[in-house]
Amino acid sequence: MAALARWCVRNRMAAVLLWLLTFGGVTAAAAVTGTAYSNDYQVPGTESGRAGQLLTEAFPDLGGAAGTVVWHTPTGSVRAADVEQTMTRTLHDIAQLPGVAAVVTPYGDQGAGRISDDGRTAYATVAFHDQDHDLDESEAKAVVDTAKDAEADGLQVELGGTAIGLTDPSGGHLAEVVGVLVAAVVLFLAFGSPAASLLPIATALVGVGTAYAGTVLLGHAMTVADFAPMLGMLIGLGVGIDYALFIVTRHRRGLKRGLDVTEAATAAVATTGRAVVFAGATVCIALLGMLILQLGFLNGVAIAASLTVVLTVAASVTLLPGLLSFIGMRALSRRERRRLEENGPEPELPTGFAARWSAFVERHPKKLGAVALAVVTLLALPTLSLRLGTSDQGNNPESTTTRKAYDLLADGFGPGVNGPLTLVTEIHGAEDRLAADGLAGTLRATEGVAAVTPVTFDSGGHTAYLTVVPESSPQSASTSDLVDRLRTEVLPRTEAGTSLDVHVGGVTAAYDDFAEVIVGKLPLFVGVVIALGCVLLLLAFRSVVIPLKAAAMNVAAVAASFGVVVAFFQWGWGSELLGLGRAGPIEPFLPVIMVSVLFGLSMDYQVFLVSRMYEEWLETGDNRRCVRIGLAETGRVINSAAVIMISVFLAFVLSGDRVIAMFGIALAAAVALDAFVLRTLLVPALMHLLGSANWWLPGGLDRRLPRISIEPPECRTGRESLPDADAEREKLTGVVDVLEKERRSDVRDIPG
């Protein structure tokens, strides 16, 4: 690491230009190729997947993506001649658009039930050739534009459906701008130097920007969800600014101790830079753990997010040293430079609140540990009511056409029209056909069913389907209960004595099946991620207790953050206020992605906190001293990093996207809990209570484990990194004298 940092400092122009060329080249390639994201939630082998497959094979015009055109007249009727003529012409134009397979109008023979009882609302369905995950956004936008052209005074036209959802406006880049601005303010308050404050942001933006464009290219090679770039940016900005913050902090400490710019940058990368690489590796391992679930939808998310972390780490240890050499001594504030010139190198002792807090925790570990456990438990309680499912378009911002169409349909026809269930079965003879004809009557008498369409057979009479409209909305627990009731009670009775095998499909059924698969694989996934994290910490700190304690802290952070998400989104405690829609279930893929991200981010703070404690433990063997010093010296920078990360994550709530907002709030809650409760309160309290047992490792295991060092002692790194010249030896001797002076007059040895 020292050699790499030295090269980047001495060849700073080359290092910066290489990064800028890479960023420009990848961005240009992404702009030329365009996006190819795919939200394919289908899981092979599920009942809803089988229903969709049968429907596509037998009814090609119905197996693709679907949209809904809704029109409403505040006065009069949609049956009025002028309204009927306008909408009939509009629907005919839509049917001629590229990508549209069929349009079913309420004014034809197939339109029964598509006009509300009061005659003021009507809707037509638009079927596309391609499925949602393959549909071109331009095809959906053409449908929206054509339908909206029909709007006039007294005639409101809105569009809904999963296909139309592709055209909903995003929040732009307001979230990123706000997050970066807040981070800049925090960095300036921490450093007091404008130049030093801008470097972490510049480094993170270059790394994240390159990764964002790389994710666009990745979408052409594999299935990548449309929220993957935003998720990667969210993670990348958070960890990228934090990683650069840690390195710049170490660099500034070196300058204050008398090192020149080159030496300080080299030492910072050789020490803290190694911790950054280790922390980034743990984040990537946690993210890539999603690959063991073998779900194509999550594979692209995992690789895209990991790519972002890799590039932000690479920028921190290569681009940042070059930038540090450009600003020179301006990494220090004017006051710090003046003090350095007047007084010479001085030891930097932990003072202020961080030192007092460290001593306070040492004096009251039992009481403070109990308080921390109580806070974590309270926040985690809502997790017990976690319900996975689909959040429908009723959760979209009120200004979107999809939300307006949803509300019009719900008011005119009932909420179930927004998410009908599709029942599909193969027909093997006259007996099956007769049973299928009688199925509609049975379903109409089923609790929770609002309406049922007649059975429709394909041209060969080998496949049949019918549509069931629930009484409740797609995201309602009542609709999920209806799906279960149909599958376990109603349909088995109908199938008895026949060869019918009726499959239940539809949006709610698909999401419920996806959630069931996720929940079934979640224990294995969490176990693998925890085990890999424990192995890494075992190798780094040569302790059995440290990894186990870290695993417990990570589980606590995940549980508490899920509790916040459940209260906010599922219970609706504030989601409406932020324009994120009404209360609804949690997206089924959220737990897996959140576990990966949170385990990785939690490990970051564990590494930076415990590595300093471990360094002091190796030098003194005094557990109380190493815990006190480790917390006092890292507490301030960890808290500053946490404030930056929380600000970046919360800013993404402004995106207006419910899924991204879920990630932002969950990550912000987890980081706040991790930094201000777990790492700076519960972890040091437990380490004080456990004493030297923190560092216990069986002798046999100690001999067999390879020895790695995350962050070698700073003075040793300084000796290894400097040229072997007399002048440099003299300078280094002066620096070591300062360090020895610091050790002799160390106020950190005084408890309290």
C-alpha positions in Angstrom: 0.0 0.0 0.0 2.8 2.4 0.8 4.4 1.8 -2.6 1.1 2.4 -4.4 0.5 5.6 -2.4 4.0 6.9 -3.0 3.6 6.3 -6.8 0.3 8.1 -6.8 1.8 11.1 -4.9 4.9 11.4 -7.1 2.9 10.9 -10.3 -0.2 12.8 -9.2 -1.0 14.2 -12.6 -1.0 10.7 -14.1 -3.1 9.3 -11.3 -5.8 12.0 -11.7 -5.8 11.9 -15.5 -6.2 8.1 -15.5 -9.2 8.4 -13.3 -10.7 11.2 -15.3 -10.1 9.3 -18.6 -11.7 6.2 -17.1 -14.7 8.1 -15.9 -15.1 9.9 -19.2 -14.7 6.7 -21.3 -17.2 4.6 -19.3 -19.7 7.4 -19.2 -19.5 7.9 -22.9 -20.0 4.2 -23.5 -23.0 4.2 -21.3 -24.5 7.2 -23.1 -24.1 5.5 -26.5 -25.5 2.1 -25.5 -28.4 3.4 -23.3 -30.1 1.7 -20.4 -31.4 -1.9 -20.4 -32.7 -2.4 -16.9 -35.1 -5.2 -16.1 -37.4 -5.7 -13.1 -38.0 -9.4 -13.6 -39.3 -10.7 -10.3 -40.3 -14.1 -11.7 -38.9 -17.1 -9.8 -38.8 -20.4 -11.7 -41.0 -23.1 -10.2 -43.6 -20.8 -8.4 -47.3 -21.1 -9.0 -47.6 -17.5 -10.3 -44.7 -18.1 -12.6 -46.4 -21.2 -14.1 -49.7 -19.2 -14.5 -47.8 -16.5 -16.4 -46.1 -19.1 -18.6 -49.4 -20.8 -19.5 -51.0 -17.5 -20.3 -48.2 -16.4 -22.5 -48.1 -19.7 -24.4 -51.9 -19.9 -25.0 -52.8 -16.2 -25.2 -49.7 -14.4 -26.6 -51.6 -11.0 -26.7 -52.2 -11.2 -22.9 -48.9 -12.5 -21.6 -47.1 -9.3 -21.9 -47.1 -6.1 -19.8 -50.4 -4.4 -19.2 -51.6 -0.8 -18.8 -54.9 0.8 -18.1 -56.4 3.9 -19.6 -58.9 5.5 -17.2 -61.2 8.5 -18.1 -63.6 10.3 -15.8 -66.2 13.0 -16.3 -67.1 15.2 -13.2 -70.5 15.8 -14.7 -72.5 13.9 -17.3 -71.6 10.4 -18.4 -68.8 8.6 -20.2 -71.5 7.1 -22.4 -72.2 10.6 -23.8 -71.6 10.7 -27.6 -68.8 13.2 -27.6 -66.9 11.3 -24.9 -67.4 8.0 -26.5 -66.3 9.2 -29.9 -63.2 10.9 -28.5 -62.1 7.9 -26.4 -62.9 5.3 -29.2 -60.7 7.3 -31.6 -57.9 7.5 -29.0 -58.0 3.8 -28.1 -57.9 3.0 -31.8 -54.8 5.2 -32.2 -53.2 3.4 -29.1 -53.9 0.0 -30.7 -51.8 1.0 -33.7 -48.8 2.0 -31.7 -45.6 -0.1 -31.8 -45.4 -2.7 -29.0 -49.2 -2.7 -28.4 -50.8 -6.1 -28.8 -54.4 -5.4 -28.0 -56.8 -2.9 -26.5 -60.1 -3.8 -24.8 -62.5 -1.0 -24.8 -65.6 -0.6 -22.5 -67.7 0.4 -25.5 -67.4 -3.0 -27.2 -68.8 -6.5 -26.5 -65.9 -7.3 -24.2 -66.3 -4.2 -22.2 -68.9 -5.5 -19.7 -68.2 -4.1 -16.2 -65.7 -1.5 -17.4 -68.1 1.5 -16.8 -68.8 2.4 -13.2 -72.3 2.3 -11.8 -72.6 6.1 -11.8 -71.5 6.2 -15.4 -68.8 8.8 -14.7 -65.7 6.5 -14.9 -64.6 4.0 -17.5 -61.4 2.2 -18.3 -59.7 0.2 -21.1 -56.9 -2.3 -20.8 -53.8 -2.1 -23.0 -51.8 -5.3 -23.6 -48.2 -5.0 -24.8 -46.2 -7.7 -26.7 -43.3 -7.6 -24.3 -43.4 -8.4 -20.6 -42.6 -5.7 -18.0 -38.9 -6.4 -17.7 -38.4 -6.3 -21.5 -40.7 -3.4 -22.3 -39.1 -0.4 -23.9 -40.0 2.8 -21.9 -40.6 4.7 -25.2 -43.4 2.3 -26.1 -45.2 3.0 -22.8 -44.6 6.7 -23.1 -46.2 6.7 -26.5 -49.3 5.2 -25.0 -49.3 7.9 -22.3 -48.9 10.7 -24.7 -51.6 9.5 -27.1 -54.1 9.0 -24.2 -53.3 12.4 -22.6 -54.0 14.2 -26.0 -57.7 13.3 -25.4 -57.9 15.3 -22.3 -60.2 18.3 -22.4 -62.4 20.4 -20.2 -64.8 18.0 -18.4 -62.8 14.9 -19.4 -59.9 13.6 -17.3 -57.7 10.9 -18.7 -55.1 9.0 -16.5 -53.1 5.9 -17.0 -52.0 3.1 -14.7 -50.6 -0.4 -14.6 -47.1 -1.8 -14.3 -46.1 -0.9 -17.8 -47.2 2.8 -17.4 -45.2 2.9 -14.2 -42.0 2.9 -16.3 -42.9 6.5 -17.3 -43.4 7.9 -13.8 -41.0 10.9 -13.3 -38.1 10.3 -11.0 -36.9 12.8 -8.4 -34.0 13.7 -10.7 -30.7 14.2 -8.9 -32.0 16.4 -6.1 -31.3 13.7 -3.5 -27.6 13.4 -4.5 -27.1 17.2 -4.5 -28.6 17.6 -1.1 -26.6 14.7 0.4 -23.4 16.0 -1.1 -24.0 19.6 0.2 -24.7 18.4 3.7 -21.6 16.2 3.6 -19.5 19.3 2.5 -20.8 21.3 5.5 -20.0 18.4 8.0 -16.5 18.0 6.5 -15.8 21.7 6.7 -16.8 21.8 10.3 -14.6 18.8 11.0 -11.5 20.0 9.1 -11.8 23.8 9.0 -10.1 23.6 5.6 -12.1 24.1 2.4 -9.6 22.2 0.3 -9.5 19.2 2.6 -13.3 19.3 2.8 -13.8 19.0 -0.9 -11.3 16.1 -1.5 -13.5 13.3 0.0 -16.5 14.5 -2.0 -14.5 14.8 -5.3 -13.0 11.3 -4.7 -16.4 9.8 -4.0 -18.1 11.5 -7.0 -15.5 10.2 -9.4 -15.7 6.7 -8.1 -19.5 6.6 -7.9 -19.9 8.3 -11.3 -17.7 5.7 -12.9 -19.6 2.9 -11.2 -23.0 4.4 -12.2 -22.0 4.4 -15.8 -20.6 0.9 -15.4 -24.0 -0.3 -14.0 -25.7 1.0 -17.1 -23.3 -1.2 -19.2 -23.8 -4.1 -16.9 -27.6 -4.0 -17.6 -26.8 -5.1 -21.2 -25.0 -8.3 -20.0 -27.3 -9.5 -17.2 -30.6 -8.7 -15.4 -30.2 -5.4 -13.5 -33.1 -3.8 -11.7 -34.0 -0.2 -12.5 -33.3 0.8 -8.9 -29.8 -0.7 -8.9 -28.0 2.4 -10.1 -29.7 4.6 -7.4 -29.0 2.0 -4.8 -25.3 1.8 -5.8 -25.1 5.6 -5.8 -26.7 5.7 -2.3 -24.2 3.2 -1.0 -21.2 4.6 -2.9 -21.7 8.2 -1.8 -22.0 7.1 1.8 -19.0 4.8 2.0 -16.9 6.7 -0.5 -17.0 10.0 1.4 -16.5 8.2 4.7 -13.5 6.2 3.4 -11.9 9.3 2.0 -12.6 11.1 5.3 -10.7 8.5 7.3 -7.7 8.7 5.0 -7.7 12.6 5.0 -8.0 12.6 8.8 -4.9 10.3 9.1 -3.1 12.5 6.6 -3.8 15.7 8.6 -2.5 14.0 11.7 0.8 13.2 9.9 1.2 16.8 8.8 0.6 18.0 12.4 3.3 15.5 13.6 5.9 17.0 11.2 5.8 14.8 8.2 5.9 16.5 4.8 3.0 16.1 2.4 4.4 13.1 0.5 5.3 11.2 3.8 2.0 12.0 5.4 -0.1 10.9 2.4 2.0 7.7 2.1 1.6 6.9 5.7 -2.1 7.6 5.7 -2.7 5.2 2.8 -0.3 2.6 4.3 -2.2 2.6 7.6 -5.8 3.8 7.3 -5.9 2.9 3.6 -5.4 -0.7 4.5 -8.3 -0.5 6.9 -10.4 1.1 4.1 -9.5 -1.8 1.7 -10.4 -4.3 4.4 -13.7 -2.6 5.2 -14.6 -2.3 1.5 -13.9 -6.0 1.1 -16.3 -6.9 3.9 -19.0 -4.7 2.3 -18.4 -6.5 -1.0 -18.5 -9.9 0.6 -21.8 -9.1 2.3 -23.3 -7.8 -1.0 -22.1 -10.8 -3.0 -23.6 -13.1 -0.5 -26.9 -12.4 -2.4 -25.5 -14.6 -5.2 -26.1 -17.8 -3.0 -29.8 -17.1 -3.3 -29.6 -17.9 -7.0 -32.2 -15.3 -8.0 -31.4 -13.6 -11.2 -33.1 -10.4 -10.1 -30.8 -10.0 -7.1 -27.6 -11.1 -8.8 -27.5 -7.9 -10.9 -28.2 -5.8 -7.8 -25.4 -7.5 -5.9 -22.8 -7.1 -8.6 -23.7 -3.5 -9.4 -23.5 -2.5 -5.7 -20.2 -4.3 -5.3 -18.8 -2.6 -8.4 -19.6 0.7 -6.8 -17.9 -0.2 -3.5 -14.8 -1.5 -5.3 -14.4 1.7 -7.4 -14.9 4.0 -4.4 -12.3 2.1 -2.5 -9.9 2.2 -5.4 -10.4 6.0 -5.8 -9.7 6.4 -2.1 -6.3 4.7 -2.2 -5.2 6.0 -5.6 -6.9 9.2 -6.7 -7.1 10.7 -3.2 -3.3 10.6 -2.5 -2.7 12.4 -5.8 -5.2 15.1 -4.8 -3.7 15.4 -1.4 -0.3 16.2 -2.9 -1.9 18.9 -5.1 -3.3 20.8 -2.1 -0.2 20.4 0.0 -0.3 21.9 3.4 -3.7 23.4 2.7 -5.1 20.1 4.1 -4.7 22.0 7.4 -6.7 25.1 8.3 -4.9 28.4 8.5 -4.9 28.3 12.2 -3.4 24.8 12.3 -0.7 25.8 9.8 0.2 28.9 11.8 0.4 26.8 15.0 2.6 24.3 13.3 5.0 27.0 12.1 5.2 28.7 15.5 5.3 25.6 17.8 6.6 22.9 15.6 5.2 19.3 15.6 3.0 18.5 18.5 1.3 15.3 19.6 -2.4 15.2 18.9 -4.1 14.0 22.0 -7.8 13.1 22.2 -9.6 15.9 24.0 -13.0 17.3 24.4 -16.2 15.3 24.4 -14.7 12.2 22.8 -12.1 11.8 25.6 -14.7 12.5 28.3 -17.2 10.1 26.8 -14.6 7.3 26.6 -13.8 7.8 30.3 -17.5 7.9 31.2 -18.1 4.6 29.4 -15.2 3.1 31.3 -16.7 4.1 34.7 -20.3 3.0 34.0 -20.2 0.0 31.5 -23.1 -1.9 33.1 -25.5 0.9 33.2 -24.7 2.2 29.8 -24.7 -1.2 28.3 -28.2 -1.8 29.7 -29.5 1.5 28.2 -28.1 0.6 24.8 -29.7 -2.8 24.9 -33.0 -1.2 25.9 -32.9 1.2 22.9 -32.0 -1.5 20.4 -34.8 -3.8 21.7 -37.4 -1.0 21.6 -36.5 -0.1 18.0 -36.5 -3.8 16.9 -40.0 -4.6 18.3 -41.9 -3.5 15.1 -39.9 -6.1 13.2 -42.0 -8.8 14.7 -45.0 -7.6 12.5 -42.9 -7.4 9.3 -45.1 -8.2 6.3 -43.6 -8.7 2.9 -45.6 -7.9 -0.3 -46.1 -5.5 -3.1 -46.7 -1.8 -2.6 -49.1 -0.9 -5.3 -49.5 2.3 -7.3 -51.7 3.7 -4.6 -48.4 4.5 -2.8 -47.1 6.6 -5.7 -46.9 10.4 -5.3 -50.3 12.1 -5.7 -49.0 14.1 -8.7 -48.3 11.0 -10.9 -50.8 9.8 -13.5 -50.5 6.2 -12.1 -51.6 7.4 -8.7 -54.5 9.4 -10.2 -55.6 6.4 -12.3 -55.4 4.1 -9.2 -57.6 6.4 -7.2 -60.2 6.8 -10.0 -60.5 3.1 -10.4 -60.7 2.5 -6.7 -63.5 5.1 -6.4 -65.4 3.9 -9.4 -65.0 0.1 -9.2 -63.3 -0.8 -5.9 -59.6 -1.1 -5.1 -59.4 -4.7 -6.3 -59.6 -3.6 -9.9 -56.1 -2.3 -9.6 -54.7 -5.7 -9.1 -56.9 -8.6 -10.4 -55.9 -12.2 -10.0 -55.6 -14.4 -13.1 -56.5 -18.1 -12.8 -55.1 -20.3 -15.6 -55.4 -24.0 -16.2 -54.9 -26.6 -18.9 -57.9 -28.4 -20.3 -57.7 -32.1 -21.1 -61.2 -33.0 -22.1 -64.9 -32.3 -21.9 -65.0 -33.0 -18.2 -62.3 -30.4 -17.5 -64.1 -27.9 -19.7 -67.3 -28.4 -17.8 -65.6 -28.0 -14.5 -63.8 -24.8 -15.7 -67.2 -23.4 -16.8 -68.5 -23.9 -13.3 -65.5 -22.4 -11.6 -66.7 -18.8 -12.1 -69.9 -19.5 -10.0 -67.8 -21.0 -7.2 -65.4 -18.1 -7.1 -68.2 -15.5 -7.0 -69.4 -17.1 -3.8 -65.9 -17.0 -2.2 -65.2 -14.5 0.6 -63.2 -11.6 -0.5 -64.1 -11.8 -4.2 -65.8 -8.7 -5.8 -66.2 -9.9 -9.4 -65.3 -12.8 -11.7 -65.1 -12.7 -15.5 -66.5 -15.6 -17.6 -64.0 -18.3 -18.5 -62.1 -17.7 -21.8 -60.7 -20.6 -23.8 -57.9 -20.5 -26.3 -58.5 -21.3 -30.0 -57.7 -25.0 -29.5 -59.6 -25.3 -26.2 -56.5 -26.6 -24.4 -56.1 -23.7 -22.0 -58.5 -21.5 -20.1 -58.3 -18.5 -17.9 -60.5 -16.2 -15.9 -60.0 -13.0 -13.9 -60.9 -12.6 -10.3 -61.3 -9.0 -8.9 -60.7 -9.0 -5.1 -62.6 -6.7 -2.8 -59.3 -5.3 -1.4 -56.3 -3.6 -3.0 -53.3 -5.5 -4.4 -51.1 -4.6 -1.4 -53.7 -5.5 1.2 -53.2 -8.4 3.5 -56.8 -9.4 2.7 -55.8 -10.0 -0.9 -52.9 -12.2 0.1 -55.3 -14.1 2.3 -57.6 -14.5 -0.7 -54.7 -16.0 -2.7 -54.0 -18.5 0.0 -57.6 -19.4 0.4 -58.0 -20.0 -3.3 -54.9 -22.2 -3.5 -55.5 -24.2 -0.3 -59.3 -24.4 -0.1 -61.4 -23.3 -3.0 -59.5 -24.6 -6.0 -58.6 -28.1 -4.6 -62.3 -28.7 -4.1 -63.0 -27.7 -7.8 -60.1 -29.8 -9.1 -61.3 -33.0 -7.2 -62.3 -35.7 -9.7 -60.8 -33.8 -12.7 -57.4 -33.3 -14.2 -57.6 -29.6 -13.7 -54.6 -27.9 -12.2 -55.6 -24.2 -11.7 -52.7 -21.8 -11.1 -53.2 -18.4 -9.4 -51.3 -15.5 -10.9 -51.4 -11.8 -10.8 -49.3 -9.0 -9.2 -50.2 -10.0 -5.6 -49.7 -13.7 -6.2 -46.3 -13.1 -7.9 -45.0 -10.9 -5.0 -46.3 -13.3 -2.4 -44.5 -16.2 -4.1 -41.3 -14.1 -4.5 -41.5 -13.3 -0.8 -42.0 -16.9 0.2 -38.9 -17.9 -1.8 -36.9 -15.1 -0.2 -38.0 -16.0 3.3 -37.1 -19.7 2.8 -33.6 -18.9 1.7 -33.0 -16.0 4.2 -31.6 -18.2 7.1 -28.9 -19.7 4.8 -28.0 -16.3 3.4 -27.7 -14.6 6.8 -25.7 -17.5 8.1 -23.2 -17.4 5.3 -22.8 -13.6 5.5 -22.3 -13.8 9.3 -19.8 -16.7 9.0 -17.7 -14.9 6.3 -17.6 -11.7 8.4 -16.6 -13.6 11.5 -13.8 -15.3 9.6 -12.4 -12.0 8.4 -12.5 -10.5 11.8 -10.9 -13.6 13.3 -8.0 -13.3 10.9 -7.7 -9.6 11.5 -7.9 -9.4 15.3 -6.9 -12.9 16.3 -9.8 -13.2 18.7 -12.8 -15.4 19.1 -14.9 -12.9 21.1 -14.5 -9.9 18.8 -16.1 -11.6 15.7 -18.9 -13.1 17.8 -19.7 -9.7 19.4 -19.5 -8.0 16.0 -22.0 -10.6 14.6 -24.4 -9.9 17.5 -24.1 -6.1 17.0 -24.8 -6.5 13.2 -27.9 -8.6 13.9 -29.1 -5.9 16.4 -28.5 -3.1 13.9 -30.4 -5.0 11.2 -33.4 -5.8 13.5 -33.6 -2.2 14.7 -33.5 -0.7 11.2 -36.2 -3.1 10.0 -38.3 -2.0 13.0 -37.9 1.7 11.9 -38.9 0.7 8.3 -41.9 -1.2 9.5 -43.1 1.6 11.6 -42.5 4.2 8.9 -43.8 2.4 5.8 -45.9 -0.5 7.0 -47.6 1.3 9.8 -47.6 4.6 8.0 -45.9 6.7 10.7 -44.8 9.5 8.5 -44.8 8.1 4.9 -47.7 10.3 3.8 -46.0 13.4 5.2 -43.0 12.8 3.0 -45.2 12.1 -0.1 -44.3 8.4 -0.1 -47.9 7.2 -0.2 -50.0 5.4 2.4 -49.0 2.5 4.6 -48.3 -0.7 2.8 -46.2 -3.9 3.0 -42.4 -4.0 2.7 -41.0 -5.0 -0.7 -40.0 -8.7 -0.6 -36.4 -8.1 -1.8 -35.7 -5.4 0.8 -34.7 -7.7 3.6 -32.0 -9.5 1.5 -30.5 -6.3 0.1 -30.7 -4.6 3.5 -29.0 -7.4 5.3 -26.2 -7.4 2.8 -25.7 -3.6 2.9 -26.1 -3.2 6.7 -23.7 -6.1 7.5 -21.1 -4.5 5.3 -21.6 -1.0 6.7 -21.7 -2.1 10.3 -18.4 -4.0 9.7 -16.8 -0.7 8.6 -17.2 1.0 12.0 -16.2 -2.3 13.7 -13.0 -2.4 11.8 -12.0 1.3 12.4 -12.9 1.1 16.1 -11.4 -2.2 17.0 -8.3 -1.9 14.8 -7.1 1.1 17.0 -8.0 -0.9 20.2 -6.1 -3.9 18.8 -3.0 -1.8 18.0 -2.9 -0.5 21.6 -3.5 -4.0 23.0 -0.5 -5.3 21.1 1.7 -2.5 22.5 0.5 -2.5 26.1 -1.6 -5.6 26.9 -3.9 -3.4 29.0 -7.5 -4.0 28.0 -8.9 -0.9 29.9 -6.4 1.4 28.3 -6.8 0.0 24.7 -10.6 0.3 24.9 -10.4 3.8 26.3 -7.9 5.0 23.8 -9.5 3.3 20.9 -12.8 4.9 21.6 -11.3 8.3 22.4 -9.3 8.5 19.2 -11.8 7.1 16.8 -15.1 8.3 18.3 -15.0 11.7 16.7 -14.1 10.6 13.2 -16.7 7.7 13.4 -19.4 10.2 14.5 -18.4 12.6 11.8 -18.5 9.8 9.2 -21.9 8.7 10.5 -23.4 12.1 10.3 -22.2 12.3 6.6 -23.6 8.9 5.8 -26.9 9.5 7.5 -27.3 12.8 5.7 -26.6 11.2 2.3 -29.0 8.3 3.0 -31.8 10.5 4.3 -31.4 12.8 1.2 -32.5 9.9 -1.0 -36.0 10.1 0.5 -36.3 13.2 -1.7 -36.1 10.9 -4.8 -39.9 10.3 -4.5 -39.3 6.6 -5.2 -40.8 4.4 -2.4 -38.2 1.6 -2.8 -35.2 4.0 -2.7 -36.8 5.9 0.2 -37.1 2.5 2.1 -33.4 1.9 1.5 -32.5 5.5 2.6 -34.4 5.4 5.8 -33.3 1.9 6.7 -29.7 2.7 6.1 -29.8 6.0 7.9 -31.5 4.4 11.0 -29.0 1.6 11.0 -25.9 3.9 10.7 -27.3 6.2 13.4 -27.9 3.3 15.7 -24.6 1.6 14.9 -22.4 4.7 15.3 -24.1 6.4 18.3 -25.4 3.4 20.3 -23.6 0.2 19.3 -20.0 1.2 18.4 -19.5 4.1 20.8 -21.6 2.7 23.7 -22.5 -1.0 23.7 -19.3 -2.4 22.2 -16.9 -0.5 24.5 -19.1 -1.2 27.5 -19.0 -5.0 26.7 -15.3 -4.9 26.1 -14.7 -3.3 29.5 -16.8 -5.9 31.1 -15.1 -8.8 29.4 -11.6 -7.6 30.1 -8.7 -9.5 28.6 -11.2 -12.2 27.4 -11.8 -9.9 24.4 -8.5 -11.0 22.9 -8.7 -14.8 23.7 -7.7 -17.2 21.0 -6.9 -20.9 21.5 -3.2 -21.6 21.1 -3.7 -24.3 18.5 -5.8 -22.0 16.4 -3.4 -19.1 16.9 -0.6 -21.2 15.4 -2.6 -22.3 12.3 -4.2 -18.9 11.4 -2.3 -16.8 8.8 -1.2 -13.4 10.2 -2.6 -10.3 8.5 -2.5 -6.7 9.7 -5.3 -4.3 8.9 -3.6 -1.1 10.2 0.0 -1.3 11.3 1.3 1.1 14.0 1.9 4.5 12.5 5.5 4.9 13.5 6.5 1.6 12.1 4.8 2.4 8.8 6.6 5.7 8.7 10.0 3.9 9.0 9.1 1.4 6.3 7.8 4.0 3.9 10.6 6.6 3.9 13.7 6.4 1.7 16.9 5.2 3.4 18.7 8.5 3.5 20.4 10.3 6.4 18.3 13.4 6.1 15.1 11.3 6.1 16.4 9.3 9.1 16.9 12.6 11.0 13.4 13.8 10.1 11.9 10.5 11.1 13.9 10.5 14.4 12.2 13.9 15.1 8.8 12.4 14.4 9.4 9.4 16.6 10.6 11.8 19.4 7.2 13.5 19.1 5.5 10.2 19.3 7.6 9.2 22.4 6.8 12.6 24.0 3.1 11.9 23.3 3.4 8.5 25.0 5.2 9.9 28.0 2.8 12.7 28.6 -0.3 10.8 27.6 -3.4 12.2 29.4 -5.3 9.2 28.1 -3.8 7.2 30.9 -5.8 9.3 33.4 -9.3 7.7 33.8 -12.1 10.2 33.6 
